[in-house]
Amino acid sequence: MKLRINKRIKQIIHSIGFSCLGGAIFLQMLVFTDILQQGYFMAVENNHAILTLEITLTVFALIYFIYIYLDFMRSIE
Protein backbone atom coordinates (compact mmCIF):
# COMPACT_ATOMS: atom_id res chain seq x y z
CA MET A 1 0.00 0.00 0.00
CA LYS A 2 2.79 2.44 0.90
CA LEU A 3 4.55 1.68 -2.39
CA ARG A 4 1.41 2.65 -4.32
CA ILE A 5 1.17 5.97 -2.44
CA ASN A 6 4.84 6.78 -3.11
CA LYS A 7 4.39 5.92 -6.79
CA ARG A 8 1.28 8.11 -6.98
CA ILE A 9 3.12 11.03 -5.33
CA LYS A 10 6.02 10.66 -7.80
CA GLN A 11 3.54 10.66 -10.68
CA ILE A 12 1.92 13.85 -9.41
CA ILE A 13 5.29 15.59 -8.92
CA HIS A 14 6.47 14.55 -12.39
CA SER A 15 3.18 15.69 -13.94
CA ILE A 16 3.42 19.11 -12.32
CA GLY A 17 7.14 19.37 -13.13
CA PHE A 18 6.77 18.52 -16.80
CA SER A 19 3.75 20.84 -17.05
CA CYS A 20 5.81 23.71 -15.61
CA LEU A 21 8.69 23.03 -17.98
CA GLY A 22 6.32 22.72 -20.94
CA GLY A 23 4.62 25.98 -19.99
CA ALA A 24 7.99 27.70 -19.71
CA ILE A 25 8.99 26.53 -23.19
CA PHE A 26 5.64 27.67 -24.63
CA LEU A 27 5.94 31.09 -22.96
CA GLN A 28 9.51 31.46 -24.23
CA MET A 29 8.29 30.75 -27.79
CA LEU A 30 5.58 33.41 -27.42
CA VAL A 31 8.07 35.96 -26.11
CA PHE A 32 10.57 35.32 -28.90
CA THR A 33 7.81 35.49 -31.52
CA ASP A 34 6.74 38.85 -30.10
CA ILE A 35 10.35 40.09 -30.11
CA LEU A 36 10.82 38.99 -33.72
CA GLN A 37 7.61 40.74 -34.80
CA GLN A 38 7.84 43.95 -32.77
CA GLY A 39 11.46 44.14 -31.68
CA TYR A 40 10.64 44.10 -27.96
CA PHE A 41 8.51 42.40 -25.31
CA MET A 42 6.82 44.08 -22.36
CA ALA A 43 4.64 42.43 -19.74
CA VAL A 44 3.02 43.74 -16.58
CA GLU A 45 1.18 41.66 -13.99
CA ASN A 46 -1.02 43.64 -11.61
CA ASN A 47 -2.71 40.72 -9.83
CA HIS A 48 -0.55 39.76 -6.83
CA ALA A 49 -2.12 36.29 -6.54
CA ILE A 50 -1.22 35.45 -10.14
CA LEU A 51 2.26 36.90 -9.74
CA THR A 52 2.85 34.83 -6.58
CA LEU A 53 1.60 31.69 -8.34
CA GLU A 54 3.87 32.35 -11.34
CA ILE A 55 6.91 32.85 -9.11
CA THR A 56 6.07 29.71 -7.10
CA LEU A 57 5.69 27.60 -10.25
CA THR A 58 8.93 29.04 -11.64
CA VAL A 59 10.83 28.07 -8.49
CA PHE A 60 9.23 24.60 -8.59
CA ALA A 61 10.20 24.20 -12.25
CA LEU A 62 13.80 25.20 -11.49
CA ILE A 63 14.07 22.73 -8.61
CA TYR A 64 12.42 20.02 -10.70
CA PHE A 65 14.78 20.66 -13.63
CA ILE A 66 17.81 20.39 -11.35
CA TYR A 67 16.42 17.16 -9.87
CA ILE A 68 15.82 15.60 -13.31
CA TYR A 69 19.24 16.76 -14.53
CA LEU A 70 21.09 15.30 -11.54
CA ASP A 71 19.09 12.08 -11.74
CA PHE A 72 20.00 11.76 -15.42
CA MET A 73 23.69 12.45 -14.77
CA ARG A 74 23.77 9.79 -12.03
CA SER A 75 22.09 7.24 -14.30
CA ILE A 76 24.73 7.51 -17.04
CA GLU A 77 27.72 7.01 -14.71
Biopython code that builds the backbone (N, CA, C, O; Angstrom):
import numpy as np
from Bio.PDB.StructureBuilder import StructureBuilder

atoms = [
    (1, "MET", "N", (0.816, -1.199, 0.000)),
    (1, "MET", "CA", (0.000, 0.000, 0.000)),
    (1, "MET", "C", (0.858, 1.260, 0.000)),
    (1, "MET", "O", (0.577, 2.210, -0.732)),
    (2, "LYS", "N", (1.914, 1.266, 0.831)),
    (2, "LYS", "CA", (2.789, 2.438, 0.903)),
    (2, "LYS", "C", (3.518, 2.665, -0.419)),
    (2, "LYS", "O", (3.749, 3.806, -0.818)),
    (3, "LEU", "N", (3.881, 1.568, -1.101)),
    (3, "LEU", "CA", (4.551, 1.682, -2.391)),
    (3, "LEU", "C", (3.651, 2.355, -3.411)),
    (3, "LEU", "O", (4.122, 3.150, -4.225)),
    (4, "ARG", "N", (2.348, 2.044, -3.376)),
    (4, "ARG", "CA", (1.406, 2.654, -4.316)),
    (4, "ARG", "C", (1.260, 4.155, -4.053)),
    (4, "ARG", "O", (1.132, 4.942, -4.991)),
    (5, "ILE", "N", (1.281, 4.548, -2.783)),
    (5, "ILE", "CA", (1.170, 5.967, -2.442)),
    (5, "ILE", "C", (2.414, 6.717, -2.911)),
    (5, "ILE", "O", (2.305, 7.798, -3.489)),
    (6, "ASN", "N", (3.608, 6.143, -2.661)),
    (6, "ASN", "CA", (4.844, 6.783, -3.108)),
    (6, "ASN", "C", (4.876, 6.908, -4.625)),
    (6, "ASN", "O", (5.310, 7.930, -5.156)),
    (7, "LYS", "N", (4.419, 5.876, -5.324)),
    (7, "LYS", "CA", (4.394, 5.918, -6.788)),
    (7, "LYS", "C", (3.426, 6.992, -7.269)),
    (7, "LYS", "O", (3.712, 7.705, -8.231)),
    (8, "ARG", "N", (2.283, 7.106, -6.603)),
    (8, "ARG", "CA", (1.285, 8.114, -6.983)),
    (8, "ARG", "C", (1.829, 9.523, -6.740)),
    (8, "ARG", "O", (1.619, 10.418, -7.558)),
    (9, "ILE", "N", (2.528, 9.723, -5.620)),
    (9, "ILE", "CA", (3.118, 11.033, -5.329)),
    (9, "ILE", "C", (4.181, 11.387, -6.366)),
    (9, "ILE", "O", (4.250, 12.532, -6.813)),
    (10, "LYS", "N", (5.014, 10.411, -6.755)),
    (10, "LYS", "CA", (6.016, 10.663, -7.800)),
    (10, "LYS", "C", (5.352, 11.022, -9.118)),
    (10, "LYS", "O", (5.827, 11.907, -9.830)),
    (11, "GLN", "N", (4.258, 10.345, -9.452)),
    (11, "GLN", "CA", (3.539, 10.660, -10.683)),
    (11, "GLN", "C", (3.008, 12.087, -10.657)),
    (11, "GLN", "O", (3.091, 12.802, -11.655)),
    (12, "ILE", "N", (2.466, 12.498, -9.524)),
    (12, "ILE", "CA", (1.925, 13.853, -9.406)),
    (12, "ILE", "C", (3.042, 14.886, -9.531)),
    (12, "ILE", "O", (2.891, 15.885, -10.233)),
    (13, "ILE", "N", (4.163, 14.644, -8.849)),
    (13, "ILE", "CA", (5.287, 15.588, -8.919)),
    (13, "ILE", "C", (5.832, 15.678, -10.335)),
    (13, "ILE", "O", (6.123, 16.772, -10.818)),
    (14, "HIS", "N", (5.973, 14.533, -11.010)),
    (14, "HIS", "CA", (6.466, 14.555, -12.394)),
    (14, "HIS", "C", (5.463, 15.243, -13.324)),
    (14, "HIS", "O", (5.865, 15.967, -14.234)),
    (15, "SER", "N", (4.193, 15.029, -13.108)),
    (15, "SER", "CA", (3.176, 15.694, -13.938)),
    (15, "SER", "C", (3.246, 17.208, -13.786)),
    (15, "SER", "O", (3.227, 17.940, -14.775)),
    (16, "ILE", "N", (3.326, 17.669, -12.549)),
    (16, "ILE", "CA", (3.420, 19.108, -12.315)),
    (16, "ILE", "C", (4.734, 19.655, -12.873)),
    (16, "ILE", "O", (4.757, 20.719, -13.492)),
    (17, "GLY", "N", (5.831, 18.919, -12.651)),
    (17, "GLY", "CA", (7.135, 19.370, -13.132)),
    (17, "GLY", "C", (7.200, 19.492, -14.640)),
    (17, "GLY", "O", (7.658, 20.507, -15.165)),
    (18, "PHE", "N", (6.744, 18.459, -15.345)),
    (18, "PHE", "CA", (6.771, 18.524, -16.805)),
    (18, "PHE", "C", (5.801, 19.579, -17.333)),
    (18, "PHE", "O", (6.069, 20.202, -18.360)),
    (19, "SER", "N", (4.681, 19.784, -16.646)),
    (19, "SER", "CA", (3.752, 20.837, -17.055)),
    (19, "SER", "C", (4.397, 22.209, -16.913)),
    (19, "SER", "O", (4.248, 23.059, -17.790)),
    (20, "CYS", "N", (5.113, 22.430, -15.813)),
    (20, "CYS", "CA", (5.807, 23.710, -15.612)),
    (20, "CYS", "C", (6.871, 23.927, -16.678)),
    (20, "CYS", "O", (6.980, 25.018, -17.236)),
    (21, "LEU", "N", (7.651, 22.898, -16.958)),
    (21, "LEU", "CA", (8.693, 23.033, -17.981)),
    (21, "LEU", "C", (8.077, 23.246, -19.362)),
    (21, "LEU", "O", (8.576, 24.055, -20.144)),
    (22, "GLY", "N", (7.004, 22.529, -19.666)),
    (22, "GLY", "CA", (6.324, 22.723, -20.945)),
    (22, "GLY", "C", (5.746, 24.119, -21.069)),
    (22, "GLY", "O", (5.833, 24.740, -22.129)),
    (23, "GLY", "N", (5.152, 24.618, -19.986)),
    (23, "GLY", "CA", (4.619, 25.977, -19.988)),
    (23, "GLY", "C", (5.709, 27.017, -20.174)),
    (23, "GLY", "O", (5.510, 28.022, -20.857)),
    (24, "ALA", "N", (6.867, 26.772, -19.563)),
    (24, "ALA", "CA", (7.993, 27.705, -19.713)),
    (24, "ALA", "C", (8.481, 27.737, -21.156)),
    (24, "ALA", "O", (8.786, 28.806, -21.683)),
    (25, "ILE", "N", (8.557, 26.589, -21.790)),
    (25, "ILE", "CA", (8.987, 26.527, -23.190)),
    (25, "ILE", "C", (7.970, 27.244, -24.081)),
    (25, "ILE", "O", (8.356, 27.997, -24.976)),
    (26, "PHE", "N", (6.679, 27.016, -23.845)),
    (26, "PHE", "CA", (5.639, 27.667, -24.629)),
    (26, "PHE", "C", (5.698, 29.187, -24.462)),
    (26, "PHE", "O", (5.606, 29.926, -25.443)),
    (27, "LEU", "N", (5.850, 29.651, -23.219)),
    (27, "LEU", "CA", (5.942, 31.094, -22.965)),
    (27, "LEU", "C", (7.174, 31.691, -23.634)),
    (27, "LEU", "O", (7.116, 32.791, -24.184)),
    (28, "GLN", "N", (8.277, 30.973, -23.588)),
    (28, "GLN", "CA", (9.506, 31.459, -24.230)),
    (28, "GLN", "C", (9.286, 31.607, -25.737)),
    (28, "GLN", "O", (9.750, 32.578, -26.337)),
    (29, "MET", "N", (8.583, 30.654, -26.352)),
    (29, "MET", "CA", (8.290, 30.753, -27.786)),
    (29, "MET", "C", (7.419, 31.971, -28.076)),
    (29, "MET", "O", (7.644, 32.670, -29.064)),
    (30, "LEU", "N", (6.427, 32.232, -27.225)),
    (30, "LEU", "CA", (5.576, 33.407, -27.417)),
    (30, "LEU", "C", (6.369, 34.702, -27.291)),
    (30, "LEU", "O", (6.177, 35.629, -28.077)),
    (31, "VAL", "N", (7.257, 34.766, -26.306)),
    (31, "VAL", "CA", (8.067, 35.964, -26.107)),
    (31, "VAL", "C", (8.983, 36.199, -27.301)),
    (31, "VAL", "O", (9.063, 37.319, -27.804)),
    (32, "PHE", "N", (9.676, 35.158, -27.761)),
    (32, "PHE", "CA", (10.575, 35.323, -28.899)),
    (32, "PHE", "C", (9.819, 35.668, -30.176)),
    (32, "PHE", "O", (10.325, 36.427, -31.001)),
    (33, "THR", "N", (8.627, 35.129, -30.353)),
    (33, "THR", "CA", (7.811, 35.487, -31.515)),
    (33, "THR", "C", (7.454, 36.969, -31.463)),
    (33, "THR", "O", (7.523, 37.673, -32.470)),
    (34, "ASP", "N", (7.071, 37.431, -30.273)),
    (34, "ASP", "CA", (6.742, 38.855, -30.103)),
    (34, "ASP", "C", (7.960, 39.737, -30.358)),
    (34, "ASP", "O", (7.841, 40.791, -30.983)),
    (35, "ILE", "N", (9.120, 39.320, -29.885)),
    (35, "ILE", "CA", (10.354, 40.091, -30.108)),
    (35, "ILE", "C", (10.681, 40.139, -31.593)),
    (35, "ILE", "O", (11.068, 41.187, -32.109)),
    (36, "LEU", "N", (10.530, 39.012, -32.285)),
    (36, "LEU", "CA", (10.818, 38.991, -33.719)),
    (36, "LEU", "C", (9.856, 39.893, -34.499)),
    (36, "LEU", "O", (10.253, 40.538, -35.469)),
    (37, "GLN", "N", (8.598, 39.935, -34.074)),
    (37, "GLN", "CA", (7.611, 40.735, -34.800)),
    (37, "GLN", "C", (7.686, 42.216, -34.460)),
    (37, "GLN", "O", (7.561, 43.054, -35.353)),
    (38, "GLN", "N", (7.889, 42.561, -33.181)),
    (38, "GLN", "CA", (7.836, 43.954, -32.771)),
    (38, "GLN", "C", (9.191, 44.524, -32.373)),
    (38, "GLN", "O", (9.355, 45.743, -32.322)),
    (39, "GLY", "N", (10.150, 43.675, -32.094)),
    (39, "GLY", "CA", (11.465, 44.142, -31.682)),
    (39, "GLY", "C", (11.634, 44.247, -30.181)),
    (39, "GLY", "O", (12.736, 44.515, -29.702)),
    (40, "TYR", "N", (10.557, 44.039, -29.425)),
    (40, "TYR", "CA", (10.637, 44.100, -27.960)),
    (40, "TYR", "C", (9.489, 43.296, -27.355)),
    (40, "TYR", "O", (8.554, 42.899, -28.050)),
    (41, "PHE", "N", (9.581, 43.065, -26.044)),
    (41, "PHE", "CA", (8.513, 42.396, -25.309)),
    (41, "PHE", "C", (8.327, 43.110, -23.981)),
    (41, "PHE", "O", (9.299, 43.355, -23.266)),
    (42, "MET", "N", (7.100, 43.442, -23.648)),
    (42, "MET", "CA", (6.824, 44.083, -22.364)),
    (42, "MET", "C", (5.605, 43.406, -21.737)),
    (42, "MET", "O", (4.579, 43.202, -22.387)),
    (43, "ALA", "N", (5.748, 43.065, -20.459)),
    (43, "ALA", "CA", (4.636, 42.429, -19.743)),
    (43, "ALA", "C", (4.523, 43.042, -18.355)),
    (43, "ALA", "O", (5.524, 43.350, -17.708)),
    (44, "VAL", "N", (3.285, 43.212, -17.914)),
    (44, "VAL", "CA", (3.017, 43.745, -16.583)),
    (44, "VAL", "C", (1.938, 42.875, -15.951)),
    (44, "VAL", "O", (0.909, 42.605, -16.569)),
    (45, "GLU", "N", (2.177, 42.440, -14.720)),
    (45, "GLU", "CA", (1.178, 41.655, -13.990)),
    (45, "GLU", "C", (0.755, 42.450, -12.769)),
    (45, "GLU", "O", (1.569, 42.711, -11.883)),
    (46, "ASN", "N", (-0.508, 42.834, -12.715)),
    (46, "ASN", "CA", (-1.024, 43.638, -11.613)),
    (46, "ASN", "C", (-1.649, 42.801, -10.501)),
    (46, "ASN", "O", (-1.760, 43.266, -9.367)),
    (47, "ASN", "N", (-2.055, 41.585, -10.811)),
    (47, "ASN", "CA", (-2.706, 40.720, -9.833)),
    (47, "ASN", "C", (-1.631, 40.018, -8.996)),
    (47, "ASN", "O", (-0.856, 39.218, -9.521)),
    (48, "HIS", "N", (-1.588, 40.317, -7.699)),
    (48, "HIS", "CA", (-0.546, 39.762, -6.831)),
    (48, "HIS", "C", (-0.685, 38.257, -6.647)),
    (48, "HIS", "O", (0.317, 37.563, -6.480)),
    (49, "ALA", "N", (-1.916, 37.740, -6.674)),
    (49, "ALA", "CA", (-2.115, 36.293, -6.538)),
    (49, "ALA", "C", (-1.522, 35.554, -7.738)),
    (49, "ALA", "O", (-0.858, 34.531, -7.574)),
    (50, "ILE", "N", (-1.758, 36.067, -8.927)),
    (50, "ILE", "CA", (-1.225, 35.450, -10.143)),
    (50, "ILE", "C", (0.295, 35.555, -10.152)),
    (50, "ILE", "O", (0.985, 34.594, -10.495)),
    (51, "LEU", "N", (0.816, 36.714, -9.777)),
    (51, "LEU", "CA", (2.265, 36.902, -9.741)),
    (51, "LEU", "C", (2.912, 35.939, -8.750)),
    (51, "LEU", "O", (3.948, 35.350, -9.056)),
    (52, "THR", "N", (2.324, 35.769, -7.579)),
    (52, "THR", "CA", (2.851, 34.831, -6.581)),
    (52, "THR", "C", (2.805, 33.407, -7.110)),
    (52, "THR", "O", (3.758, 32.651, -6.926)),
    (53, "LEU", "N", (1.711, 33.027, -7.767)),
    (53, "LEU", "CA", (1.602, 31.686, -8.340)),
    (53, "LEU", "C", (2.660, 31.478, -9.429)),
    (53, "LEU", "O", (3.284, 30.418, -9.487)),
    (54, "GLU", "N", (2.863, 32.465, -10.280)),
    (54, "GLU", "CA", (3.870, 32.349, -11.342)),
    (54, "GLU", "C", (5.270, 32.194, -10.762)),
    (54, "GLU", "O", (6.055, 31.381, -11.249)),
    (55, "ILE", "N", (5.587, 32.960, -9.732)),
    (55, "ILE", "CA", (6.905, 32.854, -9.106)),
    (55, "ILE", "C", (7.067, 31.492, -8.442)),
    (55, "ILE", "O", (8.124, 30.871, -8.551)),
    (56, "THR", "N", (6.021, 31.020, -7.749)),
    (56, "THR", "CA", (6.075, 29.707, -7.102)),
    (56, "THR", "C", (6.283, 28.590, -8.118)),
    (56, "THR", "O", (7.107, 27.701, -7.905)),
    (57, "LEU", "N", (5.541, 28.631, -9.216)),
    (57, "LEU", "CA", (5.691, 27.601, -10.249)),
    (57, "LEU", "C", (7.056, 27.683, -10.926)),
    (57, "LEU", "O", (7.611, 26.656, -11.318)),
    (58, "THR", "N", (7.599, 28.878, -11.066)),
    (58, "THR", "CA", (8.932, 29.037, -11.640)),
    (58, "THR", "C", (9.989, 28.416, -10.739)),
    (58, "THR", "O", (10.886, 27.720, -11.215)),
    (59, "VAL", "N", (9.884, 28.667, -9.445)),
    (59, "VAL", "CA", (10.833, 28.072, -8.490)),
    (59, "VAL", "C", (10.691, 26.556, -8.497)),
    (59, "VAL", "O", (11.695, 25.843, -8.481)),
    (60, "PHE", "N", (9.449, 26.049, -8.521)),
    (60, "PHE", "CA", (9.227, 24.602, -8.588)),
    (60, "PHE", "C", (9.844, 24.019, -9.853)),
    (60, "PHE", "O", (10.492, 22.974, -9.802)),
    (61, "ALA", "N", (9.648, 24.691, -10.991)),
    (61, "ALA", "CA", (10.199, 24.200, -12.253)),
    (61, "ALA", "C", (11.725, 24.170, -12.214)),
    (61, "ALA", "O", (12.336, 23.237, -12.734)),
    (62, "LEU", "N", (12.342, 25.175, -11.606)),
    (62, "LEU", "CA", (13.796, 25.200, -11.493)),
    (62, "LEU", "C", (14.297, 24.045, -10.629)),
    (62, "LEU", "O", (15.243, 23.353, -11.008)),
    (63, "ILE", "N", (13.678, 23.834, -9.486)),
    (63, "ILE", "CA", (14.071, 22.729, -8.608)),
    (63, "ILE", "C", (13.848, 21.393, -9.305)),
    (63, "ILE", "O", (14.689, 20.498, -9.219)),
    (64, "TYR", "N", (12.721, 21.257, -9.993)),
    (64, "TYR", "CA", (12.422, 20.019, -10.705)),
    (64, "TYR", "C", (13.441, 19.762, -11.818)),
    (64, "TYR", "O", (13.898, 18.634, -11.999)),
    (65, "PHE", "N", (13.791, 20.812, -12.558)),
    (65, "PHE", "CA", (14.776, 20.665, -13.630)),
    (65, "PHE", "C", (16.117, 20.203, -13.075)),
    (65, "PHE", "O", (16.752, 19.315, -13.644)),
    (66, "ILE", "N", (16.549, 20.796, -11.974)),
    (66, "ILE", "CA", (17.813, 20.392, -11.350)),
    (66, "ILE", "C", (17.735, 18.935, -10.901)),
    (66, "ILE", "O", (18.685, 18.175, -11.090)),
    (67, "TYR", "N", (16.606, 18.544, -10.309)),
    (67, "TYR", "CA", (16.417, 17.160, -9.871)),
    (67, "TYR", "C", (16.510, 16.187, -11.047)),
    (67, "TYR", "O", (17.221, 15.185, -10.963)),
    (68, "ILE", "N", (15.805, 16.468, -12.131)),
    (68, "ILE", "CA", (15.820, 15.595, -13.310)),
    (68, "ILE", "C", (17.218, 15.548, -13.919)),
    (68, "ILE", "O", (17.682, 14.485, -14.329)),
    (69, "TYR", "N", (17.888, 16.693, -13.978)),
    (69, "TYR", "CA", (19.238, 16.758, -14.532)),
    (69, "TYR", "C", (20.210, 15.912, -13.711)),
    (69, "TYR", "O", (20.967, 15.116, -14.266)),
    (70, "LEU", "N", (20.188, 16.084, -12.394)),
    (70, "LEU", "CA", (21.091, 15.304, -11.540)),
    (70, "LEU", "C", (20.768, 13.815, -11.595)),
    (70, "LEU", "O", (21.674, 12.981, -11.602)),
    (71, "ASP", "N", (19.487, 13.483, -11.632)),
    (71, "ASP", "CA", (19.091, 12.079, -11.745)),
    (71, "ASP", "C", (19.598, 11.473, -13.050)),
    (71, "ASP", "O", (20.068, 10.336, -13.073)),
    (72, "PHE", "N", (19.500, 12.235, -14.131)),
    (72, "PHE", "CA", (20.002, 11.761, -15.424)),
    (72, "PHE", "C", (21.514, 11.578, -15.396)),
    (72, "PHE", "O", (22.027, 10.573, -15.887)),
    (73, "MET", "N", (22.225, 12.536, -14.828)),
    (73, "MET", "CA", (23.688, 12.449, -14.769)),
    (73, "MET", "C", (24.143, 11.253, -13.936)),
    (73, "MET", "O", (25.131, 10.603, -14.276)),
    (74, "ARG", "N", (23.430, 10.958, -12.850)),
    (74, "ARG", "CA", (23.771, 9.791, -12.031)),
    (74, "ARG", "C", (23.488, 8.493, -12.769)),
    (74, "ARG", "O", (24.189, 7.502, -12.566)),
    (75, "SER", "N", (22.471, 8.483, -13.621)),
    (75, "SER", "CA", (22.089, 7.239, -14.297)),
    (75, "SER", "C", (23.066, 6.877, -15.413)),
    (75, "SER", "O", (23.140, 5.708, -15.790)),
    (76, "ILE", "N", (23.817, 7.834, -15.951)),
    (76, "ILE", "CA", (24.730, 7.506, -17.043)),
    (76, "ILE", "C", (26.146, 7.205, -16.544)),
    (76, "ILE", "O", (27.019, 6.870, -17.345)),
    (77, "GLU", "N", (26.382, 7.317, -15.251)),
    (77, "GLU", "CA", (27.717, 7.010, -14.711)),
    (77, "GLU", "C", (27.927, 5.533, -14.566)),
    (77, "GLU", "O", (28.993, 5.101, -14.127)),
]
sb = StructureBuilder()
sb.init_structure("model")
sb.init_model(0)
sb.init_chain("A")
sb.init_seg("    ")
for serial, (resi, resn, name, xyz) in enumerate(atoms, 1):
    if name == "N":
        sb.init_residue(resn, " ", resi, " ")
    sb.init_atom(name, np.array(xyz, "f"), 0.0, 1.0, " ", f" {name:<3s}", serial, name[0])
structure = sb.get_structure()
